[in-house]
């Protein structure tokens, strides 16, 4: 698929979304076209616009937002200094294995995400 074909497919998907809904039969020609184009666009985007794994600092910032806590509260929760949290959030340092375990347990983040594997 070329970039132009991708753009046209995206435009057509937008048009089809106005007519295809949850109640549309899977045998409907618009449903079939939408399904087909969606697969093509998804394949193109996966190849040319891959979603990268978030960094630890992005994950920590998101979890802090979700939990409505600041750096001081996070440092207390993980039993590390606020300056150490600041280093994690700026990417200047990475947590030790012990702290990574605490992040995983106390912030409910999968360990593989924290370890970047």
Residue, then its C-alpha position, 0 to 999 in steps of 0.5 A: x500500500x502506498x501513502x496515497x492509498x493509505x490516505x484514501x483508505x482512511x478517508x473511506x473508513x471515515x465515510x463508512x463509519x457514518x453508515x456502519x454501526x453495531x446493528x449492521x449485518x456482517x453480510x452488508x457490503x459496507x460492513x465488509x468494505x470497512x472490515x477489509x479497509x480497516x485491516x489494510x490500514x492497520x497493517x500499514x500503520x503497524x509497518x510505518x507507524x509502529x507504537x513504541x513501548x513507553x519508557x519507565x519515566x512515561x509509565x511512572x508519570x502516568x501512574x502518578x497521575x492516575x493515583x493522584x500522587x506527587x513525587x514526594x508521595x511516590x518516594x514515600x510509597x517506594x521508600x526512596x528519596x524524592x531526589x531518586x524519584x526525580x532521577x527516574x522521572x527525568x531518565x537520569x537513572x534507573x531503579x535497582x532491582x529491589x525498587x523495580x519490584x516495589x514499583x511493580x507491586x505497589x503501582x501495579x505495573x507489570x515487571x516486564x514493562x518496568x524492566x523493558x523486556 
